[in-house]
């Protein structure tokens, strides 16, 4: 694009109060570490039963993960549960939507029942007493661990419940909140403005498009981070241009979900701020080899 046209468009956007000028200071969440992050996706779903206290403990103690990435739904009686899917079918011995089940019904389920690492030949964690945790339990078990929290349930929304718990348990500086849904993400930003927030999918897509025409500096960014796939179809999403545009605005870029050693290494060397993986063991190995911690 012609540089004069870019300058004119940027000035027009800034004049419209979209927000140029000095980027805001980074939130405390983003300044704890001065190196890229090791992020355990669902606690490391290819290593241990996902989204369980059991998996989180291993990710932290054995692989020294910096960040737990978790998803949240709400039961029919108002308890926030940590699980990726909207139903309990895939990971437990039960069935049904979380929103339709009570806490006690979910608590009786075996969260290790369906985990297998050998294609279904063995199920080593069945009957081990592994349960689906509540958000309260995760926060209390790991009060000093950074946690990416996604509000997975949109209808009805659970933003107020998540915000209340973050505030009551003093987790404001230790969570990065978000949702792939625009409205849900905006509600969370309004309820807990001092927390870290990552961009919903549409905002991330629009920012990416803006960086392709050198307008990333003028795009409105009321968030602190991006969680992105490295590619989308034939498009390369995370590259030097995207990273530079985000870093110029003091925004972090985390990449998901990377389970290949070579790709982990490439992304860290590219300059991403964190890699999410279902294989926290491999991620720890790569970070050690690259002397990133």
Secondary structure by P-SEA (a helix, b strand, c coil): ccaaaaaaaaaaaaaaccccccccccccccccccccccccccccccccccccaaaaaaaaccccccbbbbccccccccccccccccccccccccccccccccaaaaaaccccccccccccccccccccccccccaaaaaaaccccccccccccccccaaaaaaaaaaaacccccbbbbcccaaaaaaaaaaccccbbbbcaaaaaaaaaaaaaccccccccccccccccccccccccccaaaaaaaaaacbbbbbcccccaaaaaaaaaacccccccccaaaaaaaaaaaccc
